[in-house]
């Protein structure tokens, strides 16, 4: 998928900005605070209906304005012409339109335009808690498999309902006939999630190894260990995982009532990242953390690219500032490769990057951002 143009209205630093993009590398450069990252944030909205920086819509809204709007024109394999528009107003909420037609559900946009984001906060994948790793996993699987997103939404709804029941009856005797249906719903959708994650991680582990080698980090061997409270057997089916989860939910009922929350299920899963059997979170150096996070995103791109008919769009937000010259060269050569799709990258100190992009021809573009203003410079200039 290629983004041909985007319009931002009332998005943070941008009152009304229009940008056009080349099909290859698009370098957005300018001083800090000029609005470079806001453009990537807007593109992310078009792909996944949300920001990669915040979950609060009003923070994206330009100060003292009543609404924001983003519109993107895409060209793809399945749909030669695709227009996506997102509008948000505090009192009306968020709406999405595809080729002028409103979507009934925001979630239906996921997977239409696949996207992979590289950002400074990616190190939270290896440094942070398990929630960050579950988000990474959920985003990848949801873009690749719309049915998985549906299972996730139904599972989360069931967890909320069960937790409400537990809180309401905290300290009381639980009526098994009332909690049993909630357990059954949780087990059905949770079993599907666990089985899919288990099967996926075996495949994704190979993608991660290839990405690690591409970064030149071939000394150690990366691996991912899947930890779930459900002791499912190797490559358990959805039905087997459902049965195991149903049993675990029944066994944990008394503890759950005391705590007022559901303590078993895929919302408690953990991914353990390892290098040569050593846990990255506990034992890796700062450089290894950085390299592992980049390898995860490279592997994410390769996974989505190999399973979808549309190439993902790559968003890279100030990632080169924290990379050494060797890593920078690897990433740039990967972006330049004909097998890699369109990329949008931001940089404050971009003199060296601009000269490199300019050498690679008219399929690439340099765009100067200055306090929401746009100056486009085709690469040949």
C-alpha positions as CSV (number, residue, x, y, z in Angstrom):
1,X,0.0,0.0,0.0
2,X,1.2,3.5,-0.9
3,X,0.1,6.7,0.7
4,X,-0.1,9.3,-2.0
5,X,-1.2,12.3,0.0
6,X,-2.6,13.3,3.5
7,X,-4.4,16.3,4.8
8,X,-4.2,17.3,8.5
9,X,-6.7,19.8,10.0
10,X,-6.3,20.9,13.6
11,X,-3.8,18.1,14.5
12,X,-1.5,19.5,17.2
13,X,1.0,21.8,15.3
14,X,-0.9,21.6,12.0
15,X,-3.8,24.0,11.4
16,X,-4.3,22.8,7.8
17,X,-1.4,21.0,6.1
18,X,-1.4,18.9,2.9
19,X,1.5,16.6,2.0
20,X,2.2,14.4,-1.0
21,X,4.5,11.4,-0.8
22,X,6.8,9.4,-3.0
23,X,6.4,5.6,-3.2
24,X,9.8,5.0,-1.6
25,X,11.5,6.8,1.2
26,X,10.0,10.1,2.5
27,X,12.2,12.0,4.9
28,X,10.5,14.6,7.0
29,X,13.0,16.9,8.6
30,X,13.0,20.1,10.6
31,X,13.5,21.4,14.1
32,X,12.0,19.8,17.2
33,X,8.4,20.8,17.8
34,X,7.8,21.6,14.1
35,X,5.2,18.9,13.7
36,X,7.1,16.0,12.0
37,X,5.9,13.3,14.4
38,X,2.3,14.7,14.2
39,X,2.3,13.7,10.5
40,X,3.3,10.1,11.4
41,X,0.7,10.1,14.1
42,X,-2.0,11.2,11.6
43,X,-1.0,8.4,9.2
44,X,-1.2,5.9,12.1
45,X,-4.7,7.1,12.7
46,X,-5.7,6.4,9.1
47,X,-4.3,2.8,9.5
48,X,-5.4,1.8,13.0
49,X,-7.9,4.5,14.0
50,X,-5.6,5.7,16.9
51,X,-2.4,7.4,17.8
52,X,0.8,5.6,18.7
53,X,1.6,8.4,21.2
54,X,-1.6,8.7,23.3
55,X,-4.9,7.0,23.9
56,X,-6.6,10.4,24.7
57,X,-8.1,12.0,21.6
58,X,-8.3,15.5,23.0
59,X,-4.5,15.6,23.3
60,X,-4.3,15.3,19.6
61,X,-6.7,18.2,19.0
62,X,-5.1,21.5,18.2
63,X,-5.6,24.0,21.0
64,X,-8.9,26.0,20.9
65,X,-10.3,24.1,17.9
66,X,-13.6,22.2,17.9
67,X,-12.5,19.2,15.9
68,X,-9.7,17.5,14.0
69,X,-9.8,15.7,10.6
70,X,-7.4,13.5,8.7
71,X,-7.8,12.4,5.1
72,X,-5.5,10.1,3.2
73,X,-5.4,9.1,-0.5
74,X,-3.9,5.6,-1.0
75,X,-3.1,3.3,-3.9
76,X,-3.0,-0.4,-3.3
77,X,-3.1,-3.8,-4.9
78,X,-6.6,-4.8,-3.8
79,X,-8.0,-1.3,-4.1
80,X,-6.4,0.9,-6.7
81,X,-8.0,4.0,-5.3
82,X,-8.7,4.3,-1.5
83,X,-9.6,7.3,0.5
84,X,-9.8,7.2,4.3
85,X,-11.1,10.0,6.4
86,X,-11.2,10.3,10.2
87,X,-13.0,13.0,12.0
88,X,-13.1,13.7,15.8
89,X,-15.1,16.2,17.9
90,X,-15.2,15.9,21.7
91,X,-19.0,15.8,21.9
92,X,-19.5,13.6,18.8
93,X,-16.6,11.1,19.2
94,X,-14.6,9.6,16.3
95,X,-15.9,8.6,12.9
96,X,-14.2,6.9,10.0
97,X,-15.1,7.0,6.3
98,X,-13.8,4.7,3.5
99,X,-14.3,6.1,0.0
100,X,-17.0,8.3,1.5
101,X,-19.0,5.6,3.3
102,X,-19.0,5.6,7.1
103,X,-17.7,2.5,8.9
104,X,-20.2,1.0,11.4
105,X,-17.3,0.0,13.7
106,X,-13.9,1.7,14.2
107,X,-12.2,-1.7,14.4
108,X,-13.1,-2.5,10.8
109,X,-10.3,-0.2,9.6
110,X,-7.7,-2.5,11.1
111,X,-5.9,-4.4,8.4
112,X,-7.1,-2.3,5.5
113,X,-3.8,-0.4,5.4
114,X,-1.1,-2.4,7.4
115,X,1.4,-0.3,9.2
116,X,4.6,-0.9,11.3
117,X,6.0,1.9,13.6
118,X,9.5,2.4,14.7
119,X,9.7,4.9,17.6
120,X,12.0,5.8,20.5
121,X,9.5,4.2,22.9
122,X,10.0,0.8,21.3
123,X,12.5,-0.2,24.0
124,X,9.6,-0.5,26.4
125,X,9.0,-3.8,24.6
126,X,12.1,-5.2,26.2
127,X,12.5,-2.9,29.3
128,X,8.8,-2.6,30.2
129,X,6.1,-4.8,31.7
130,X,4.1,-7.6,30.0
131,X,1.3,-5.3,28.8
132,X,3.6,-3.6,26.3
133,X,4.5,-7.0,24.8
134,X,0.9,-8.1,24.6
135,X,0.0,-4.8,22.8
136,X,2.7,-5.5,20.3
137,X,1.4,-9.1,19.8
138,X,-2.2,-8.0,19.6
139,X,-1.5,-5.3,17.0
140,X,0.4,-7.6,14.7
141,X,-2.1,-10.5,14.8
142,X,-5.1,-8.1,14.5
143,X,-3.7,-6.6,11.3
144,X,-3.0,-10.1,9.9
145,X,-6.2,-11.7,11.0
146,X,-9.4,-9.7,11.4
147,X,-11.1,-12.6,13.2
148,X,-8.5,-12.4,15.9
149,X,-9.4,-8.8,16.6
150,X,-13.0,-9.8,16.9
151,X,-12.0,-12.5,19.5
152,X,-10.0,-10.0,21.4
153,X,-12.9,-7.5,21.6
154,X,-15.3,-10.2,22.8
155,X,-12.8,-11.6,25.3
156,X,-12.2,-8.1,26.8
157,X,-15.9,-7.5,27.0
158,X,-16.3,-10.7,28.9
159,X,-13.5,-9.9,31.3
160,X,-15.1,-6.5,32.1
161,X,-18.4,-8.2,32.7
162,X,-16.9,-10.9,35.0
163,X,-14.8,-8.3,36.9
164,X,-18.0,-6.2,37.4
165,X,-19.7,-9.2,38.9
166,X,-16.7,-10.0,41.1
167,X,-16.5,-6.5,42.5
168,X,-20.2,-6.4,43.1
169,X,-20.1,-9.7,45.0
170,X,-16.8,-9.1,46.8
171,X,-16.8,-10.9,50.1
172,X,-20.0,-12.7,49.3
173,X,-20.8,-16.3,48.4
174,X,-20.6,-16.6,44.6
175,X,-23.6,-18.1,42.8
176,X,-22.0,-20.6,40.5
177,X,-25.0,-20.6,38.1
178,X,-24.4,-16.9,37.5
179,X,-20.6,-16.9,37.0
180,X,-20.5,-20.2,35.0
181,X,-21.9,-18.5,31.8
182,X,-19.3,-15.8,32.1
183,X,-16.6,-18.4,32.5
184,X,-17.8,-20.2,29.4
185,X,-17.6,-17.1,27.3
186,X,-14.2,-16.2,28.5
187,X,-12.9,-19.7,27.9
188,X,-14.3,-19.9,24.4
189,X,-12.7,-16.7,23.1
190,X,-9.6,-16.9,25.4
191,X,-8.9,-20.5,24.2
192,X,-8.9,-19.2,20.6
193,X,-6.5,-16.4,21.5
194,X,-4.1,-18.7,23.4
195,X,-4.0,-21.3,20.6
196,X,-3.4,-18.7,17.9
197,X,-0.7,-16.9,20.0
198,X,1.1,-20.2,20.6
199,X,1.1,-21.2,16.9
200,X,2.0,-17.7,15.7
201,X,5.0,-17.4,18.0
202,X,6.6,-20.5,16.6
203,X,6.6,-18.9,13.1
204,X,7.4,-15.4,14.3
205,X,10.4,-16.8,16.2
206,X,12.0,-17.6,12.8
207,X,11.3,-14.2,11.5
208,X,13.0,-12.7,14.6
209,X,16.1,-14.8,14.0
210,X,16.4,-13.6,10.4
211,X,15.9,-10.0,11.5
212,X,18.6,-10.4,14.2
213,X,21.0,-11.7,11.6
214,X,20.2,-8.9,9.2
215,X,21.3,-6.4,11.9
216,X,24.6,-8.2,12.1
217,X,23.9,-9.6,15.6
218,X,24.6,-13.2,14.8
219,X,26.6,-14.0,17.9
220,X,23.7,-14.6,20.2
221,X,20.5,-16.4,19.2
222,X,17.2,-14.6,19.9
223,X,14.1,-16.6,21.1
224,X,10.6,-15.9,22.5
225,X,9.1,-17.9,25.3
226,X,5.3,-17.8,25.6
227,X,4.1,-17.9,29.2
228,X,0.4,-18.3,29.9
229,X,-1.4,-19.2,33.1
230,X,-3.0,-22.0,31.2
231,X,-0.7,-24.9,31.1
232,X,-1.6,-26.0,27.5
233,X,0.3,-28.7,25.8
234,X,2.6,-28.0,22.9
235,X,0.6,-26.6,20.0
236,X,-2.8,-27.0,21.8
237,X,-5.9,-26.7,19.7
238,X,-8.4,-23.9,20.5
239,X,-10.8,-26.5,22.0
240,X,-8.0,-27.9,24.3
241,X,-7.0,-24.4,25.4
242,X,-10.7,-23.6,26.0
243,X,-11.1,-26.6,28.3
244,X,-7.9,-25.8,30.2
245,X,-9.0,-22.2,30.6
246,X,-12.5,-23.1,31.8
247,X,-11.0,-25.4,34.5
248,X,-8.5,-22.7,35.6
249,X,-11.3,-20.1,35.8
250,X,-13.3,-22.4,38.1
251,X,-10.3,-23.1,40.3
252,X,-9.5,-19.4,40.6
253,X,-13.0,-18.2,41.5
254,X,-12.5,-17.8,45.2
255,X,-9.2,-15.9,44.8
256,X,-10.8,-13.7,42.1
257,X,-13.7,-12.8,44.4
258,X,-11.2,-11.7,47.1
259,X,-9.2,-9.6,44.6
260,X,-12.2,-8.3,42.6
261,X,-10.6,-9.2,39.2
262,X,-10.0,-12.1,36.8
263,X,-6.5,-13.5,37.5
264,X,-6.2,-16.1,34.7
265,X,-6.5,-15.9,31.0
266,X,-4.7,-14.4,28.0
267,X,-4.9,-10.9,29.4
268,X,-2.3,-12.1,31.9
269,X,0.0,-13.7,29.3
270,X,3.7,-12.8,29.0
271,X,6.3,-13.0,26.3
272,X,9.8,-13.6,27.5
273,X,12.5,-12.4,25.1
274,X,15.8,-14.2,25.3
275,X,19.3,-14.1,23.9
276,X,21.1,-17.4,24.3
277,X,18.7,-18.5,27.1
278,X,19.3,-15.3,29.0
279,X,16.3,-13.1,29.6
280,X,16.7,-9.8,27.7
281,X,14.7,-7.8,30.3
282,X,17.0,-8.8,33.1
283,X,20.4,-9.4,31.6
284,X,20.8,-7.5,28.3
285,X,23.0,-4.5,27.8
286,X,21.5,-1.2,26.7
287,X,22.7,-1.8,23.1
288,X,21.2,-5.3,23.1
289,X,17.9,-3.9,24.2
290,X,18.0,-1.4,21.4
291,X,18.9,-4.0,18.8
292,X,16.3,-6.5,20.1
293,X,13.5,-3.9,19.8
294,X,14.6,-3.0,16.2
295,X,14.7,-6.7,15.3
296,X,11.2,-7.2,16.6
297,X,9.9,-4.4,14.3
298,X,11.9,-5.8,11.4
299,X,10.4,-9.2,12.0
300,X,6.9,-7.6,12.4
301,X,7.2,-6.1,8.9
302,X,8.4,-9.3,7.4
303,X,5.6,-11.3,9.0
304,X,2.9,-8.9,7.8
305,X,4.5,-8.5,4.3
306,X,4.6,-12.3,3.8
307,X,0.9,-12.8,4.8
308,X,-0.9,-9.8,3.4
309,X,-1.5,-8.7,-0.2
310,X,-0.7,-5.1,0.7
311,X,2.7,-4.1,1.8
312,X,2.8,-2.4,5.2
313,X,3.6,1.3,5.4
314,X,6.7,2.0,7.6
315,X,6.7,4.9,10.0
316,X,10.1,5.7,11.6
317,X,10.0,8.5,14.2
318,X,13.5,9.8,15.1
319,X,15.0,6.4,15.3
320,X,18.3,7.3,13.8
321,X,19.3,9.6,16.6
322,X,19.9,6.6,18.9
323,X,21.5,4.3,16.4
324,X,25.2,3.9,15.7
325,X,26.5,4.3,12.1
326,X,26.4,0.5,11.4
327,X,22.8,0.1,12.5
328,X,21.8,3.2,10.6
329,X,23.3,1.8,7.5
330,X,21.5,-1.5,7.9
331,X,18.1,0.2,8.3
332,X,18.7,2.6,5.4
333,X,19.7,-0.1,3.0
334,X,16.7,-2.1,4.1
335,X,14.4,0.9,3.4
336,X,16.0,1.3,0.0
337,X,15.6,-2.3,-1.0
338,X,13.0,-2.8,-3.7
339,X,11.2,-5.5,-1.6
340,X,10.5,-2.9,1.1
341,X,7.4,-0.8,0.8
342,X,6.9,2.9,1.4
343,X,8.4,4.6,4.4
344,X,8.0,7.9,6.2
345,X,10.8,8.8,8.5
346,X,11.5,11.9,10.7
347,X,14.7,13.5,11.7
348,X,15.8,16.7,13.3
349,X,19.5,16.6,12.4
350,X,19.0,15.3,8.8
351,X,21.9,16.7,6.7
352,X,23.5,13.3,6.3
353,X,20.2,11.5,5.7
354,X,19.1,14.1,3.1
355,X,22.2,13.6,1.1
356,X,21.7,9.9,1.1
357,X,18.1,10.0,0.1
358,X,18.9,12.5,-2.6
359,X,21.3,10.0,-4.2
360,X,18.6,7.4,-4.5
361,X,16.4,9.0,-7.1
362,X,12.9,10.3,-7.7
363,X,11.1,7.5,-6.0
364,X,12.1,9.2,-2.8
365,X,11.4,12.6,-1.3
366,X,12.6,15.1,1.3
367,X,10.0,17.3,3.0
368,X,10.9,20.2,5.3
369,X,8.5,20.8,8.2
370,X,8.6,24.2,9.9
371,X,6.0,24.8,12.6
372,X,3.3,23.1,10.7
373,X,4.5,24.5,7.3
374,X,5.5,22.2,4.5
375,X,8.3,22.6,1.9
376,X,8.6,19.6,-0.4
377,X,12.0,18.8,-2.1
378,X,12.0,16.0,-4.6
379,X,15.1,13.8,-4.1
380,X,16.7,14.8,-7.4
381,X,17.0,18.4,-6.2
